[in-house]
Amino acid sequence: MMSRKTTISLFFAILLGMLVGVFLFSDIQITVQPKSGHAENTTQSEPPKQLRSLKDLNDAFVSLAEQTRPSVVTVFTEKTVERRVMNPFDFFGFNQPFKDFFNHPDNPKQPETRKDIRKGLGSGVIVSQDGFILTNNHVIDKADKIFVRTHDDRTLEASVVGADAKTDIAVIKVEENNLKPLEFGNSDDIRVGEWVIAIGSPLGDNLEQTVTHGIVSAKGRSNLGLADYEDFIQTDAAINPGNSGGPLVDIDGRLIGINTAIASRTGGFQGIGFAVPSNMAQKVMNSLIKDGKVTRGWLGVTIQDISESMAKGLNLKSTEGAIVGSVVEDSPAEKAGLKTGDVIVELQGERVKNTVSLRNRVASTSPNKTVRLKILRDGKPKTILVTLGELPSDNEVVAQKDSKIEKLFGFSVASYNSTYAQKYNLKSKKGLVVVGIDPSSNAYRNGLREGDLILQFNKKEVESLSGFKKNLKQLDEGENVLFLIERRGNKLFVAFTR
């Protein structure tokens, strides 16, 4: 028979076991309870971090599109053209018997013509509240009428403020206030790989306000043959015909480019589009609005890029910079003392990468501004101050290229330098190089050729370019000219009359 002490111990053991069982059972219930349908309604689980990030990215693009689309317009153009209507008698070949009757002198009959209206389509971006719109020159070029359709489906007639074919930028204007302009961004600050969106009307007005996205694929694209001044932003955001003139926008909703062209083997989008940088477009726009034309700085030299072999021949450490070819007479460059063979490596303290960067930066500088050039002359650094002129019109440039020497004698010359020596295999280290010649000139007919090195003029040593040109200009018509030249290491005389 158990003692009283044993009975009490047994009781507490049983009680402890029951309590443990209760706790275990309760723990199981707590663990499995969320599996019931009722528990799901009381506890909301947070989405994974990756999904939250994707949703934020999605919302960012949606917000960006909503913010920028009201600033984009579709541009419609109309041009009236006349075309001759074919006479059926001409087609069948028996019109001649009727020609005298219909074209009687007393009742002359003019060829029948019909007026057709050619329609074009592009895009544009509003840049001011009072109706100024940026687009491409090729969108509105030679149009008789221009209309734009806004985001809220209003059709407004537009007029041309100005256009610049050299950058393919144009400014048009509608008589409307309280429009929503797009803020300009700094296209110099964008980086390759940044997200961008393009907005426009690809392929037709039924696809207007199309938004596409991509990245900045490259900067500073040039030598594409699309414009005279090229510094394009390349993007893989889908661009097609009809997108021309529309905006390229960064993720802050700022205008960083005007979509202009695509590179394609099929005519459709293949992932390579080009936009005029906003900084270039804005400068052109301001000039067109203020003056109705674009004024550009002018240096007055021909320049070329430096190849690796050329760098070795000139003892240059790199291929960066632009080498001066010819210097235009009476140009800012000549007045400042620039010479053929000088290598321009810096403009206003910023390095010059190549001819494109130099040309664009000089053109974007205001005329009459004095700029500082760092050059290498015979391998030695030198600083030159140049007061830029105004870039002449195309006709004036052609006239300036045809100097008095070229007009009178049919050839052009340049000072000797190591570049020409290598190009034309010259042995002597002084004289003037014939860099161009007209095949119909007396000089050519009597044996002068491009690449010849002129050593003497009428039995006198040639000492300077300016002195040579001065002596030639003083010759009377019919007077004899005698050159001693070097050609491929051999010396010979060439004589002709003015």
C-alpha positions as CSV (number, residue, x, y, z in Angstrom):
1,M,0.0,0.0,0.0
2,M,1.4,3.4,-1.1
3,S,2.4,5.9,1.5
4,R,0.8,9.3,1.7
5,K,4.0,10.9,0.5
6,T,4.2,8.6,-2.5
7,T,0.5,9.4,-3.4
8,I,1.2,13.1,-3.4
9,S,4.3,12.8,-5.6
10,L,2.3,10.7,-8.1
11,F,-0.5,13.3,-8.2
12,F,1.9,16.1,-9.0
13,A,3.6,14.0,-11.7
14,I,0.2,13.4,-13.4
15,L,-0.7,17.1,-13.1
16,L,2.6,18.1,-14.6
17,G,2.1,15.8,-17.5
18,M,-1.3,17.2,-18.2
19,L,0.0,20.7,-18.2
20,V,2.8,19.8,-20.6
21,G,0.2,18.2,-22.9
22,V,-2.0,21.3,-22.8
23,F,1.0,23.5,-23.7
24,L,2.0,21.2,-26.5
25,F,-1.5,21.0,-27.9
26,S,-1.8,24.8,-27.8
27,D,1.5,25.2,-29.7
28,I,0.3,22.9,-32.4
29,Q,-2.9,24.9,-32.7
30,I,-1.1,28.2,-33.0
31,T,1.2,26.7,-35.7
32,V,-1.5,25.3,-37.9
33,Q,-4.1,28.1,-37.4
34,P,-2.8,30.3,-40.3
35,K,-3.7,27.5,-42.7
36,S,-7.4,28.0,-42.1
37,G,-9.3,30.3,-44.4
38,H,-10.4,32.5,-41.5
39,A,-6.9,33.4,-40.5
40,E,-6.0,34.7,-44.0
41,N,-8.5,37.5,-43.8
42,T,-7.0,38.8,-40.6
43,T,-3.3,38.9,-41.6
44,Q,-1.9,40.5,-44.8
45,S,1.6,39.4,-45.9
46,E,4.0,42.0,-47.4
47,P,4.9,41.4,-51.1
48,P,8.5,40.3,-51.7
49,K,11.1,43.1,-52.0
50,Q,11.7,42.4,-55.7
51,L,8.0,42.9,-56.5
52,R,7.9,46.2,-54.7
53,S,10.9,47.4,-56.7
54,L,9.3,46.4,-60.0
55,K,6.0,48.1,-59.1
56,D,7.9,51.2,-58.2
57,L,9.7,51.1,-61.5
58,N,6.4,50.6,-63.3
59,D,4.7,53.4,-61.5
60,A,7.7,55.7,-62.3
61,F,7.3,55.1,-66.1
62,V,3.6,55.6,-65.9
63,S,4.0,58.9,-64.0
64,L,6.7,60.0,-66.5
65,A,4.4,59.3,-69.4
66,E,1.5,61.1,-67.8
67,Q,3.7,64.1,-67.0
68,T,5.2,64.5,-70.5
69,R,2.5,63.5,-73.0
70,P,0.6,66.8,-72.7
71,S,3.7,68.6,-74.1
72,V,3.8,66.6,-77.3
73,V,1.9,67.4,-80.5
74,T,1.4,65.7,-83.8
75,V,2.5,67.9,-86.8
76,F,0.6,67.8,-90.0
77,T,1.8,69.4,-93.2
78,E,0.3,70.2,-96.6
79,K,2.1,71.1,-99.8
80,T,0.3,71.8,-103.1
81,V,2.1,70.5,-106.1
82,E,1.1,70.7,-109.8
83,R,1.5,67.8,-112.1
84,R,0.8,67.5,-115.8
85,V,-2.2,65.4,-116.8
86,M,-1.3,62.9,-119.6
87,N,-3.2,63.4,-122.8
88,P,-4.5,60.0,-124.0
89,F,-3.6,60.9,-127.6
90,D,0.0,61.3,-126.5
91,F,-0.1,57.8,-124.9
92,F,-1.4,56.1,-128.0
93,G,1.0,58.0,-130.3
94,F,-1.5,59.7,-132.7
95,N,-1.8,63.1,-131.1
96,Q,0.2,64.9,-133.8
97,P,-2.8,65.2,-136.4
98,F,-4.8,67.0,-133.7
99,K,-1.9,69.2,-132.4
100,D,-2.3,72.0,-135.0
101,F,-6.0,72.2,-134.4
102,F,-5.9,72.4,-130.6
103,N,-2.8,74.6,-130.5
104,H,-3.9,77.1,-133.1
105,P,-2.1,80.5,-132.6
106,D,-5.4,82.2,-132.1
107,N,-6.4,79.8,-129.4
108,P,-3.3,78.3,-127.8
109,K,-4.0,75.4,-125.6
110,Q,-1.7,74.9,-122.5
111,P,-0.9,71.5,-121.2
112,E,-3.4,70.4,-118.6
113,T,-2.2,70.3,-115.0
114,R,-3.8,69.2,-111.8
115,K,-3.1,70.4,-108.3
116,D,-2.4,67.7,-105.8
117,I,-2.0,68.1,-102.0
118,R,0.9,66.1,-100.5
119,K,0.5,65.5,-96.8
120,G,3.2,64.9,-94.3
121,L,3.3,63.9,-90.6
122,G,5.7,64.3,-87.8
123,S,5.9,65.2,-84.1
124,G,6.8,68.2,-82.0
125,V,7.3,69.3,-78.5
126,I,5.9,72.4,-76.8
127,V,8.7,74.5,-75.2
128,S,6.7,77.6,-74.1
129,Q,3.3,78.4,-72.7
130,D,2.6,80.9,-75.5
131,G,2.9,78.4,-78.3
132,F,6.5,77.9,-79.4
133,I,7.1,74.3,-80.6
134,L,10.3,72.5,-81.5
135,T,10.4,70.0,-84.4
136,N,12.7,68.9,-87.2
137,N,13.4,71.0,-90.3
138,H,12.7,68.1,-92.6
139,V,9.2,67.7,-91.0
140,I,8.0,71.2,-92.1
141,D,10.4,72.0,-95.0
142,K,8.6,73.7,-98.0
143,A,5.2,73.1,-96.5
144,D,2.4,75.4,-97.5
145,K,0.3,74.8,-94.4
146,I,1.2,73.4,-91.0
147,F,-1.2,72.2,-88.3
148,V,-0.7,70.6,-84.9
149,R,-2.9,68.4,-82.8
150,T,-2.5,68.7,-79.1
151,H,-2.9,66.1,-76.4
152,D,-6.5,67.2,-75.7
153,D,-7.4,66.7,-79.4
154,R,-7.4,70.3,-80.5
155,T,-6.2,71.1,-84.0
156,L,-4.3,74.4,-84.3
157,E,-2.7,76.1,-87.4
158,A,1.0,76.9,-87.0
159,S,3.4,79.2,-88.6
160,V,7.2,78.8,-89.2
161,V,9.3,81.0,-86.9
162,G,12.6,79.8,-88.4
163,A,14.4,76.7,-89.6
164,D,18.0,75.5,-89.7
165,A,18.8,72.8,-92.1
166,K,22.4,72.5,-90.8
167,T,21.1,71.0,-87.5
168,D,17.7,69.8,-88.8
169,I,15.9,71.9,-86.2
170,A,12.8,74.1,-86.8
171,V,10.6,76.3,-84.6
172,I,6.9,76.7,-85.3
173,K,4.3,78.6,-83.3
174,V,0.6,78.4,-82.6
175,E,-1.5,81.3,-81.3
176,E,-2.5,79.7,-78.0
177,N,-1.7,80.4,-74.4
178,N,-1.6,78.2,-71.3
179,L,0.1,75.3,-73.1
180,K,2.2,72.9,-71.1
181,P,5.9,73.2,-72.0
182,L,8.5,70.6,-71.4
183,E,11.4,71.6,-69.3
184,F,14.9,71.5,-71.0
185,G,17.5,69.2,-69.5
186,N,21.3,69.4,-69.9
187,S,22.1,66.9,-72.6
188,D,25.8,67.2,-71.8
189,D,25.2,65.6,-68.4
190,I,23.4,62.5,-69.6
191,R,25.3,59.2,-69.4
192,V,25.3,56.2,-71.6
193,G,23.0,53.6,-70.1
194,E,20.4,56.1,-68.7
195,W,16.7,55.3,-69.1
196,V,14.9,57.5,-71.6
197,I,11.4,57.6,-73.2
198,A,10.5,58.8,-76.7
199,I,7.0,60.1,-77.6
200,G,5.5,60.8,-81.0
201,S,3.3,59.6,-83.8
202,P,5.1,56.7,-85.5
203,L,3.8,55.6,-88.9
204,G,0.5,57.6,-88.7
205,D,-1.7,59.9,-86.7
206,N,-3.8,56.9,-85.5
207,L,-0.7,56.0,-83.4
208,E,-0.1,59.5,-82.0
209,Q,1.1,59.9,-78.4
210,T,2.9,56.6,-78.6
211,V,5.4,56.2,-75.7
212,T,8.4,53.9,-76.0
213,H,11.3,53.5,-73.6
214,G,15.0,52.5,-73.8
215,I,18.4,53.7,-72.8
216,V,21.0,56.1,-74.1
217,S,23.1,53.8,-76.3
218,A,25.9,56.3,-77.1
219,K,26.7,60.0,-77.3
220,G,28.4,62.2,-79.8
221,R,27.5,60.2,-82.9
222,S,28.7,62.1,-86.1
223,N,29.6,61.6,-89.7
224,L,26.2,60.0,-90.4
225,G,25.3,62.3,-93.3
226,L,22.1,63.4,-91.6
227,A,23.1,67.1,-91.0
228,D,26.0,69.5,-91.3
229,Y,26.4,69.7,-87.5
230,E,26.1,66.3,-85.9
231,D,26.5,65.4,-82.3
232,F,23.6,62.9,-82.0
233,I,22.4,61.0,-78.9
234,Q,21.9,57.4,-79.9
235,T,19.1,55.5,-78.3
236,D,17.3,52.1,-78.5
237,A,13.9,53.6,-77.6
238,A,11.7,52.6,-80.6
239,I,11.6,55.4,-83.1
240,N,9.9,55.2,-86.5
241,P,8.9,57.5,-89.3
242,G,6.5,60.0,-87.8
243,N,8.5,60.2,-84.5
244,S,10.7,62.9,-86.1
245,G,10.6,66.1,-84.1
246,G,9.3,64.5,-81.0
247,P,11.0,64.6,-77.6
248,L,13.5,62.2,-76.0
249,V,13.0,62.6,-72.3
250,D,15.1,61.6,-69.3
251,I,13.6,60.0,-66.1
252,D,13.2,63.4,-64.5
253,G,10.8,64.4,-67.3
254,R,13.2,66.8,-69.0
255,L,13.8,67.3,-72.7
256,I,17.3,66.0,-73.6
257,G,16.9,65.5,-77.3
258,I,14.8,65.9,-80.5
259,N,14.2,62.6,-82.2
260,T,15.5,62.9,-85.8
261,A,16.4,59.7,-87.6
262,I,17.0,56.0,-87.5
263,A,19.6,53.7,-88.9
264,S,17.9,50.8,-90.6
265,R,18.4,48.3,-93.4
266,T,14.7,47.7,-93.7
267,G,13.2,51.2,-93.3
268,G,11.8,50.3,-89.9
269,F,13.0,50.4,-86.4
270,Q,16.1,48.2,-85.7
271,G,17.2,49.5,-82.3
272,I,19.3,52.5,-83.5
273,G,17.7,55.9,-83.3
274,F,19.3,59.4,-83.2
275,A,18.2,62.6,-81.4
276,V,19.6,66.1,-81.7
277,P,20.9,67.0,-78.1
278,S,18.7,69.5,-76.3
279,N,21.6,71.9,-75.7
280,M,22.2,72.2,-79.4
281,A,18.5,72.4,-80.2
282,Q,18.0,75.1,-77.5
283,K,20.8,77.3,-78.9
284,V,19.4,77.0,-82.4
285,M,15.8,77.7,-81.1
286,N,16.9,80.9,-79.3
287,S,18.7,82.2,-82.4
288,L,15.7,81.5,-84.6
289,I,13.2,83.1,-82.2
290,K,15.5,86.2,-81.6
291,D,16.9,86.8,-85.1
292,G,15.0,84.5,-87.5
293,K,18.3,82.8,-88.4
294,V,21.2,81.1,-86.7
295,T,24.5,82.9,-86.4
296,R,27.6,80.8,-85.8
297,G,31.2,81.5,-85.0
298,W,33.8,81.1,-87.7
299,L,37.5,80.3,-87.5
300,G,38.4,80.1,-91.2
301,V,40.4,76.9,-91.5
302,T,39.9,73.4,-93.0
303,I,40.6,70.7,-90.4
304,Q,41.0,66.9,-90.4
305,D,41.2,64.2,-87.8
306,I,44.6,62.7,-86.9
307,S,45.2,59.1,-87.8
308,E,47.7,56.9,-86.0
309,S,50.1,57.0,-88.8
310,M,49.8,60.8,-89.0
311,A,50.4,61.0,-85.2
312,K,53.6,59.0,-85.6
313,G,54.7,61.2,-88.5
314,L,54.1,64.4,-86.5
315,N,55.6,62.9,-83.3
316,L,52.3,63.4,-81.5
317,K,51.5,61.4,-78.3
318,S,47.9,60.8,-79.2
319,T,45.4,61.1,-82.1
320,E,43.3,63.7,-80.2
321,G,42.9,67.1,-81.7
322,A,42.3,68.5,-85.2
323,I,45.1,69.4,-87.7
324,V,44.8,72.5,-89.7
325,G,44.9,72.1,-93.5
326,S,44.4,75.3,-95.4
327,V,43.9,78.8,-93.8
328,V,41.3,81.0,-95.5
329,E,42.7,84.4,-96.6
330,D,41.7,87.3,-94.3
331,S,40.0,84.9,-92.0
332,P,40.2,85.2,-88.2
333,A,42.6,82.2,-88.2
334,E,45.0,83.9,-90.6
335,K,44.8,87.2,-88.6
336,A,45.6,85.3,-85.4
337,G,48.6,83.5,-87.0
338,L,47.3,80.0,-87.4
339,K,49.3,78.0,-89.9
340,T,48.9,74.8,-92.0
341,G,50.1,71.9,-89.9
342,D,49.1,73.4,-86.5
343,V,47.3,70.8,-84.3
344,I,44.5,72.4,-82.2
345,V,44.3,70.5,-78.9
346,E,42.3,72.8,-76.7
347,L,39.5,75.4,-77.1
348,Q,38.9,77.7,-74.1
349,G,40.7,75.2,-71.8
350,E,38.7,72.2,-72.9
351,R,40.4,69.5,-74.9
352,V,39.5,69.0,-78.5
353,K,38.8,65.3,-79.2
354,N,38.4,65.6,-83.0
355,T,37.2,67.7,-85.9
356,V,33.6,67.2,-85.0
357,S,34.0,68.5,-81.4
358,L,36.0,71.5,-82.6
359,R,33.7,72.4,-85.4
360,N,30.5,72.2,-83.2
361,R,32.1,74.2,-80.4
362,V,33.3,77.0,-82.7
363,A,29.9,77.1,-84.4
364,S,28.1,77.4,-81.1
365,T,30.3,80.3,-80.0
366,S,29.0,83.8,-80.7
367,P,30.8,85.8,-83.5
368,N,33.2,88.5,-82.3
369,K,34.1,86.5,-79.2
370,T,37.8,86.1,-78.5
371,V,38.7,82.5,-77.7
372,R,41.9,80.8,-76.5
373,L,43.3,78.0,-78.6
374,K,46.1,75.7,-77.5
375,I,48.0,74.3,-80.5
376,L,51.0,72.2,-81.1
377,R,53.3,73.6,-83.8
378,D,56.2,71.4,-84.7
379,G,55.5,69.4,-81.5
380,K,55.7,72.5,-79.2
381,P,52.7,73.9,-77.3
382,K,51.6,77.4,-78.1
383,T,48.6,79.5,-77.1
384,I,46.8,81.7,-79.7
385,L,44.0,84.1,-79.1
386,V,41.4,84.3,-82.0
387,T,38.5,86.7,-82.4
388,L,35.9,84.6,-84.2
389,G,34.0,85.9,-87.2
390,E,30.5,85.1,-88.3
391,L,30.2,81.9,-90.4
392,P,29.4,83.1,-93.9
393,S,26.5,81.7,-95.9
394,D,27.1,78.8,-98.2
395,N,27.5,81.1,-101.2
396,E,30.0,83.3,-99.4
397,V,32.0,80.2,-98.3
398,V,32.2,79.0,-101.9
399,A,33.3,82.5,-103.0
400,Q,36.0,82.6,-100.3
401,K,37.4,79.2,-101.2
402,D,37.9,80.6,-104.7
403,S,40.7,82.9,-103.8
404,K,42.2,85.4,-106.3
405,I,45.1,83.0,-107.0
406,E,42.7,80.1,-107.8
407,K,40.6,82.3,-110.0
408,L,43.5,83.8,-111.9
409,F,45.8,80.8,-112.2
410,G,43.6,77.7,-111.5
411,F,45.6,76.3,-108.6
412,S,45.9,76.6,-104.9
413,V,48.9,76.4,-102.6
414,A,49.7,75.9,-99.0
415,S,52.8,76.2,-96.8
416,Y,55.1,73.2,-96.6
417,N,54.7,70.9,-93.5
418,S,55.5,67.4,-92.6
419,T,52.0,66.2,-93.3
420,Y,52.2,67.3,-97.0
421,A,55.8,66.0,-97.1
422,Q,54.6,62.5,-96.2
423,K,51.5,62.7,-98.4
424,Y,53.3,63.8,-101.5
425,N,56.7,62.2,-100.8
426,L,58.6,65.5,-100.7
427,K,62.3,65.6,-100.1
428,S,63.0,69.4,-99.7
429,K,61.9,71.1,-96.5
430,K,60.9,74.5,-97.9
431,G,58.6,75.9,-100.6
432,L,54.9,75.9,-101.3
433,V,52.8,72.8,-102.0
434,V,50.2,72.7,-104.8
435,V,47.2,71.3,-103.0
436,G,44.6,71.6,-105.8
437,I,44.6,72.5,-109.5
438,D,42.0,73.0,-112.2
439,P,42.5,70.6,-115.1
440,S,41.4,73.3,-117.6
441,S,43.9,75.9,-116.4
442,N,47.1,77.0,-118.3
443,A,49.2,75.8,-115.3
444,Y,47.8,72.2,-115.6
445,R,48.1,72.1,-119.4
446,N,51.7,73.1,-119.1
447,G,52.6,70.5,-116.5
448,L,51.8,71.7,-113.0
449,R,50.2,69.0,-110.8
450,E,48.8,68.6,-107.3
451,G,51.6,67.6,-104.9
452,D,54.3,69.6,-106.7
453,L,56.5,71.7,-104.4
454,I,57.2,75.2,-105.8
455,L,60.8,76.2,-104.9
456,Q,61.3,79.2,-107.2
457,F,59.0,81.8,-108.9
458,N,60.6,83.6,-111.9
459,K,64.1,82.5,-110.7
460,K,63.6,83.8,-107.1
461,E,63.4,81.7,-104.0
462,V,59.9,81.3,-102.6
463,E,60.1,82.5,-99.1
464,S,56.5,82.9,-97.8
465,L,52.9,82.1,-98.8
466,S,51.8,85.7,-98.5
467,G,54.8,87.0,-100.6
468,F,54.2,84.4,-103.3
469,K,50.5,85.3,-103.6
470,K,51.3,89.0,-103.7
471,N,53.8,88.6,-106.5
472,L,51.4,86.5,-108.6
473,K,48.6,89.0,-108.2
474,Q,50.9,91.8,-109.6
475,L,51.5,89.9,-112.9
476,D,49.8,91.4,-115.9
477,E,47.6,89.3,-118.2
478,G,49.7,87.5,-120.8
479,E,52.9,87.8,-118.7
480,N,55.1,84.7,-118.4
481,V,55.4,82.6,-115.2
482,L,58.3,80.3,-114.5
483,F,58.3,77.8,-111.6
484,L,61.1,75.6,-110.4
485,I,59.3,72.6,-108.8
486,E,60.1,69.4,-107.0
487,R,58.2,66.2,-107.9
488,R,59.0,62.9,-106.4
489,G,62.5,64.0,-105.5
490,N,63.2,65.4,-109.0
491,K,63.5,69.1,-109.9
492,L,62.0,70.5,-113.1
493,F,60.7,73.8,-114.6
494,V,57.1,74.6,-115.4
495,A,56.3,77.7,-117.5
496,F,52.9,79.2,-118.5
497,T,51.2,82.5,-119.1
498,R,48.7,84.2,-117.0
